[in-house]
Amino acid sequence: MTTGFEKIPAVRRGNQAAVQHGFAVPWAALKAAQGQRCDKRRENAAMLQIAFFLLSISICVFSWIMIHDPRTLWSGISLLGMLLCSAVTMFFLLSEYANWLAEHELLMNILVALLLLTAGCVLMFPVILIVTLFVEGIKVIRHEGLRPSNLLTMLFSVLLYLYLAVWPVAGGLEKGRLGTKLYLFVSLSAAYMLSLMAIYLLSAALNLLHWKKRRGADYIVVLGAGVIGTRVTPLLAARIERGIELLHSNPGAVLIMSGGQGPGEDIAEGEAMARYAEEQGVGIEKIIVEGRSKSTEENLLFSSGLMEKDRPKVVVVTTSYHVFRALLLAKQQGLKCVGFGAKTKWYFTLNALIREFIGYLSLTWKQHTVMAALIFIVITVAI
């Protein structure tokens, strides 16, 4: 027979067990949550290290290309890769310090505002681009006349609008197997061309960036651009003045005025350019005339033939929109050089950039034909 005094310890032991059991579940859950947070922080830290490593690699690749020879589309591709790695690194960096940012409301608001601004710019960019191209296309026609070559800006704006606004609607329509293949082929080919054009323009912009004008140049080749009778046009005059500006920064150099005689021209472009340079105060001993060339390829080829020095340091001067394609042609000929651009009117520049990109496609048409064939094969196999 048990007494009440003997029951009390049992009750107390039961209560203690119940209390311990009651707190065991929340405590285990808390420990598990803490473990998950620690695992997540370790994972974020590891991803941040990987992101920093990839960013370092991308910076090194971009720097090497720009120092070694930026006359390639890889200059634009490497810059895009570096920007992508920067964005990924920033994402993991913000994730790592999210708690710290939450305690600093002002900084958090600034970051949110910048994020919204960036998103808005990305969303509005196609609209702004289409409107700008259309308006500038009208200006080209009004100032330069209604010719097929002057319709490129307006035509591109219309095609871009159709691709971004109308073509996706066509994708929602019911189509047969052949129609689906055709739709995908056109969509992917257009996306490839737009991406290629963006990379081309970015690479062209990078090749216009120079830290200094003084480069110890031996020759400054100024490319011709047509004359009226014996008089240089404003566009050609801007190229010559840019060349003279570089000559002042490189006093040991010689100007090569390159350009043959075309239809409606009384003298060779090179001769007219030399006369204009003399009128600007350049001594005749500082000028070499190349008067046989009929194209940019010949400009570079015949000008390099007039260079007497071994492994000369060469600067090519032309209008800004034309610099990158001229550099690509020079690279094909094995002529090591850098390019400097002369300014021209903005509306004309946009139209000329599209023309230059078409010229680039004609130089590299085999590569793009292969890419189109690969797109077709992938679609045929997949569908």
C-alpha positions in Angstrom: 0.0 0.0 0.0 1.4 3.4 -1.1 0.9 6.5 0.8 0.3 10.0 -0.6 3.8 11.0 0.3 5.1 8.2 -1.9 3.0 9.4 -4.9 4.3 12.9 -4.9 7.8 12.1 -6.4 6.1 10.1 -9.1 3.8 13.0 -10.0 6.7 15.4 -9.9 8.8 13.1 -12.1 5.9 12.9 -14.5 5.5 16.6 -14.6 9.2 17.1 -15.2 9.1 14.6 -18.0 6.1 16.3 -19.6 7.8 19.7 -19.3 11.0 18.3 -20.9 9.0 16.6 -23.6 7.0 19.8 -24.3 10.1 21.9 -24.8 11.9 19.2 -26.7 9.9 19.7 -30.0 10.4 23.5 -30.3 14.0 23.3 -29.2 14.7 20.7 -31.9 12.9 22.7 -34.5 14.9 25.8 -33.5 18.1 23.9 -33.8 17.1 22.5 -37.2 16.2 26.0 -38.4 19.5 27.4 -37.2 21.3 24.5 -38.9 19.4 25.3 -42.2 20.4 29.0 -41.9 24.0 28.1 -41.3 24.0 25.7 -44.3 22.4 28.4 -46.5 25.0 31.0 -45.4 27.8 28.6 -46.1 26.2 27.9 -49.5 25.9 31.6 -50.3 29.5 32.2 -49.2 30.7 29.4 -51.4 28.7 30.8 -54.4 30.0 34.2 -53.7 33.6 32.9 -53.8 32.8 31.2 -57.1 31.3 34.3 -58.5 34.3 36.4 -57.5 36.6 33.8 -59.1 34.6 33.9 -62.4 34.5 37.7 -62.3 38.3 37.8 -61.9 38.7 35.4 -64.8 36.4 37.5 -67.0 38.3 40.7 -66.1 41.6 39.1 -67.1 40.2 37.8 -70.4 38.7 41.2 -71.3 41.9 43.0 -70.3 44.1 40.6 -72.3 41.9 41.0 -75.5 41.9 44.8 -75.2 45.7 44.9 -74.7 46.7 42.2 -77.2 44.3 43.1 -80.1 40.8 44.4 -79.6 40.0 44.2 -83.4 37.6 41.3 -82.9 34.1 40.6 -81.8 35.6 38.8 -78.8 36.2 42.3 -77.3 32.4 42.9 -77.1 31.7 39.3 -76.0 34.3 39.4 -73.2 32.8 42.7 -72.0 29.3 41.3 -71.9 30.7 38.3 -70.0 32.4 40.5 -67.5 29.2 42.5 -67.0 27.2 39.3 -66.5 29.7 38.0 -64.0 29.5 41.4 -62.2 25.8 41.1 -62.0 25.9 37.6 -60.6 28.6 38.6 -58.1 26.5 41.6 -56.9 23.5 39.3 -56.5 25.3 36.9 -54.2 27.0 39.8 -52.4 23.6 41.3 -51.6 22.3 37.9 -50.4 25.3 37.5 -48.1 24.7 40.9 -46.4 20.9 40.9 -46.6 20.5 41.1 -42.8 23.0 44.0 -42.6 21.2 45.9 -45.4 17.9 45.4 -43.7 19.2 47.3 -40.7 20.1 50.3 -42.9 16.9 51.5 -44.3 18.3 54.4 -46.3 20.8 52.2 -48.1 18.2 49.6 -48.8 15.8 52.2 -50.3 18.6 53.5 -52.6 19.4 49.9 -53.8 15.7 49.2 -54.4 15.4 52.5 -56.4 18.4 51.7 -58.5 17.0 48.2 -59.2 13.6 49.6 -60.3 15.4 52.2 -62.4 17.5 49.6 -64.1 14.5 47.4 -64.7 12.6 50.3 -66.2 15.4 51.2 -68.5 15.7 47.6 -69.7 11.9 47.4 -70.4 11.8 50.8 -72.1 14.9 50.4 -74.1 13.3 48.6 -77.1 10.6 51.3 -77.3 13.1 54.1 -77.1 15.3 52.4 -79.7 12.5 51.9 -82.2 11.2 55.5 -81.9 14.8 57.0 -82.1 15.6 54.9 -85.2 12.4 55.9 -86.9 12.8 59.6 -86.1 16.5 59.7 -87.2 15.5 57.8 -90.3 13.2 60.6 -91.3 16.0 63.1 -90.7 18.3 61.1 -93.0 15.7 61.1 -95.8 15.0 64.8 -95.3 18.7 65.9 -95.3 20.3 63.3 -97.6 17.5 62.5 -100.0 15.3 59.5 -100.8 17.7 56.8 -101.8 17.8 53.1 -100.9 20.9 53.5 -98.8 19.3 56.3 -96.8 16.3 54.1 -95.9 18.2 51.6 -93.7 17.5 53.3 -90.3 13.8 53.6 -90.9 13.5 50.1 -92.4 15.4 48.6 -89.4 13.1 50.4 -86.9 10.0 48.9 -88.7 11.4 45.4 -88.8 12.4 45.6 -85.2 8.9 46.7 -84.2 7.4 43.8 -86.2 9.7 41.3 -84.6 9.1 42.5 -81.0 5.4 43.5 -81.2 3.8 41.6 -84.0 5.8 38.4 -84.4 5.1 37.1 -80.9 1.3 37.4 -81.7 1.8 35.3 -84.8 3.4 32.7 -82.6 0.2 32.2 -80.7 -1.7 31.3 -83.9 -2.4 27.7 -84.8 0.2 26.3 -87.2 1.1 23.0 -88.7 4.4 21.3 -88.2 6.0 23.0 -91.2 4.6 26.4 -90.0 6.0 25.8 -86.5 9.5 25.0 -87.9 9.4 28.1 -90.1 8.3 30.3 -87.3 11.1 29.0 -85.0 13.7 29.3 -87.7 12.8 32.9 -88.4 12.6 33.7 -84.7 16.0 32.2 -83.8 17.7 33.6 -86.9 16.4 37.1 -86.1 17.5 36.7 -82.4 21.0 35.6 -83.6 21.3 38.6 -86.0 20.2 41.1 -83.3 22.7 39.6 -80.8 25.4 39.7 -83.4 24.6 43.3 -84.2 24.7 44.3 -80.5 28.1 42.6 -80.1 29.4 44.3 -83.3 28.3 47.7 -82.1 29.8 47.1 -78.7 33.1 46.0 -80.1 33.1 49.0 -82.5 32.6 51.3 -79.5 35.5 49.7 -77.6 37.8 50.2 -80.5 37.1 53.9 -80.4 38.3 54.2 -76.8 41.9 55.4 -76.4 43.7 56.6 -73.2 46.1 58.8 -75.2 46.7 60.3 -78.7 50.5 60.1 -78.3 51.3 56.6 -79.6 54.7 57.0 -81.2 53.1 56.5 -84.6 55.1 56.2 -87.8 52.2 56.6 -90.2 48.7 58.1 -90.0 46.6 56.7 -92.8 43.5 58.9 -93.6 40.9 57.1 -95.6 39.2 58.9 -98.4 35.5 59.5 -98.7 34.8 61.2 -102.0 35.3 64.7 -103.3 33.2 67.2 -105.3 35.3 68.2 -108.3 38.6 69.1 -106.5 37.0 70.0 -103.1 36.8 67.7 -100.1 33.4 67.1 -98.6 32.6 68.1 -94.9 32.8 64.4 -94.0 36.2 64.0 -95.6 37.4 67.3 -94.1 36.6 66.0 -90.6 38.7 62.9 -91.3 41.7 65.0 -92.5 41.4 67.4 -89.5 41.4 64.4 -87.1 44.5 63.1 -88.8 46.2 66.5 -88.5 45.2 66.5 -84.8 46.9 63.2 -84.3 49.9 64.4 -86.3 50.5 67.1 -83.7 50.4 64.5 -81.0 52.8 62.2 -83.0 55.3 64.7 -84.6 57.4 61.8 -85.9 54.6 60.5 -88.0 53.7 61.0 -91.7 50.2 61.4 -93.1 49.2 59.0 -95.9 46.2 60.5 -97.8 44.5 57.5 -99.3 41.9 57.6 -102.0 41.7 57.2 -105.8 39.6 59.1 -108.4 36.0 58.1 -108.7 33.1 59.1 -110.9 32.4 62.8 -110.9 35.8 63.6 -109.3 38.3 65.8 -111.2 41.3 64.6 -109.2 42.1 61.6 -106.9 40.8 61.9 -103.4 44.3 61.5 -102.0 45.5 64.6 -104.0 42.5 66.7 -102.8 43.1 65.6 -99.2 46.8 66.6 -99.5 45.9 70.0 -100.8 43.4 70.5 -97.9 46.0 69.4 -95.4 48.5 71.9 -96.8 45.9 74.6 -96.5 45.6 73.7 -92.8 49.4 74.3 -92.3 50.8 70.8 -92.8 54.2 70.7 -94.5 54.3 68.8 -97.8 57.2 66.7 -96.4 54.7 65.3 -93.9 52.3 64.1 -96.6 52.3 61.0 -98.8 49.6 60.6 -101.4 48.1 57.2 -102.3 45.8 57.9 -105.3 44.9 54.5 -106.8 42.6 52.9 -104.3 38.9 52.4 -105.0 37.8 50.7 -101.7 38.7 50.5 -98.1 40.5 47.2 -98.7 42.6 48.9 -101.4 43.1 52.0 -99.1 44.8 49.8 -96.5 46.7 47.6 -99.0 48.1 50.3 -101.1 48.9 52.6 -98.1 50.8 49.8 -96.4 52.8 49.4 -99.6 54.1 53.0 -99.2 55.4 52.4 -95.7 59.2 52.1 -95.7 59.8 51.2 -92.1 59.8 47.7 -90.8 57.0 46.8 -88.4 55.7 50.4 -88.4 53.3 51.8 -85.8 50.2 52.7 -87.8 47.1 54.7 -87.0 44.1 54.6 -89.3 41.7 57.6 -89.4 38.2 57.4 -90.8 34.7 58.4 -89.6 33.8 56.8 -86.3 31.2 54.5 -87.7 33.7 53.1 -90.2 36.6 52.5 -87.9 35.8 49.0 -86.7 35.3 47.5 -90.2 38.4 49.2 -91.4 40.3 47.6 -88.5 38.9 44.2 -89.3 40.0 44.6 -92.9 43.5 45.7 -91.8 43.7 42.6 -89.5 42.8 40.3 -92.4 45.7 41.9 -94.4 48.1 41.5 -91.4 48.5 45.2 -90.8 48.8 45.9 -87.1 47.2 49.3 -86.3 44.8 51.2 -84.2 41.8 53.3 -85.3 40.7 56.8 -84.5 37.3 58.2 -85.5 36.2 61.6 -86.8 32.8 62.8 -85.8 29.8 63.3 -88.1 26.1 64.0 -87.7 24.2 61.7 -85.4 21.3 60.8 -87.8 23.9 59.9 -90.5 25.9 57.9 -88.0 23.0 55.6 -87.2 22.2 54.9 -90.8 25.9 54.3 -91.6 26.3 51.9 -88.7 23.6 49.7 -90.1 25.4 49.9 -93.5 28.7 49.0 -91.9 27.1 46.0 -90.1 25.8 44.8 -93.5 29.3 45.2 -94.8 30.6 43.1 -91.9 28.1 40.4 -92.8 29.3 40.3 -96.4 32.9 39.8 -95.1 31.9 36.9 -92.8 29.0 35.4 -94.7 30.3 31.9 -94.5 30.3 31.8 -90.7 26.7 33.0 -90.6 25.6 30.6 -93.3 26.9 27.8 -91.1 25.1 29.2 -88.1 21.8 29.4 -90.0 22.3 25.7 -91.1 22.9 24.7 -87.5 19.7 26.5 -86.4 17.8 24.7 -89.1 19.2 21.3 -88.2 18.4 21.7 -84.5 14.8 22.7 -85.3 14.4 19.8 -87.7 15.7 17.3 -85.1 13.7 18.7 -82.2 10.4 18.9 -83.9 
